[in-house]
Amino acid sequence: MDRTATLTPTSTLDTLLVDHAVFTSVRSPMGEGYRIIAASGGLRPDERMETTRRAPSHGSLCETNADAAGVIGFPLPTGRYCVGYVRLAGKEHTSRGGMRVHTHFVFLTLPQFAAFACDPWLVAGMIAAIDGDEPLLKAESSMPQLSLGEGCVQLPDASPMMPAVEVGWLESIVRSALRGSAFVANSAALSDGCEQLAWRVIPRVMRAKRSISIGIAYSPARNLDVSFVSDGVEEARRAVLGSKTLWLDPATPLPGTQLSASSACAATAAGPFEDWMELTQKSLNAGRVGELIRLCDAVDCDATPEGLATTARLYEHLDIVSFAAEDELARLTTRYSGFAPTCKAQKILVERFRKAAAHRSAQLAQERDSSLE
């Protein structure tokens, strides 16, 4: 395989060029052990240090089969966001035995990360497609930048109507993320891809500021905000117990560490994000999962309680205005006549609202004319 051909783009038009690095364990003149064995020239010393600190090493993947894979993502002090695609790459060459863990990291600016909907899962999928079946295991002093194409905002696969237990689990995750809490979520008994779905129902601007792992054994030393575990659940639960990190379980909550689905409603009603949580709950229960994700993807700034409340009310009023009576239509139209959006989601919604209001006004005028004939 000619790796240089893969890593060097033929054109810079409409393509995302990123710095990248490989973290694994190989023999080299520099010695043995897990470290960054290759990197592009733009990787900065503090980024290298932070990446090494968080990178998965021997035995870090939850699964042990040959196809095991994981994803890790975290913001860096430099303002870039780092995403790693983690997998097994042959037998460990040291006396530890077992399988070697290999992570290919990429370093994205925030606009580049936004081109992937701030979803590390989508970025990791691109890395996996580029690497194919031949992960880099040769120590190289420097590599060219990597082309990630034009980005991808594909929606996760999700059933429109999910079991109540999964809806409650997703609500707990959104609520914890809104509050800025660190948590470990048990995804063992839920549908495939539930982790990516849970991430995408968090407003996008919050995703860009939070760290995450999927399929990687939980370790407090990595200091991640969000960890999804589907294997090694008991070990992760014990590690979380007694700490400030929440344990989110779809079945049995731990006393003092997690809000159950039933207590979630009471907590939401009294919290600062009540309007947004109500929108989330209604959308999930009504099977409007794709619509909810697209809305969250468009929240590119202003995820304050007030900002999200405004977005939620605008979303609700968009539904109402299409069937509003004349007095209500006049009230709502006046309310949004001079509205100044504070995020992309509000801009999209208010444009749709004004079109819907104009259409409804024309309908009512036609009805009035018909009644006079």
Secondary structure, 3 states (H helix, E strand, C coil): CCHHHHHCCCCCCCCCEEEEEEEEECCECCECCEEEEEEECCCCHHHHHHHHHHCCCCCCECCCCCCCEEEEEEECCCCCEEEEEEEEEEECCCCCCCEEEEEEEEEECHHHHHCCCCCHHHHHHHHHHHHCCCCCCCCCCCECCEECCCCCCCCCCCCCCCCHHHHHHHHHHHHHHHHCCCEEEECCCCCCCHHHHHHHCCCHHHHCCCCEEECECCCHHHCCCEEEECCCHHHHHHHHCCCCCEEECCCCCCCCCCCCHHHHHHHHHHCCCHHHHHHHHHHHHCCCHHHHHHHHHCCCCCCCHHHHHHHHHHHHHHHHHCCCCHHHHHHHHHHCCCCCCCCHHHHHHHHHHHHHHHHHHHHHHHHHHHHHC
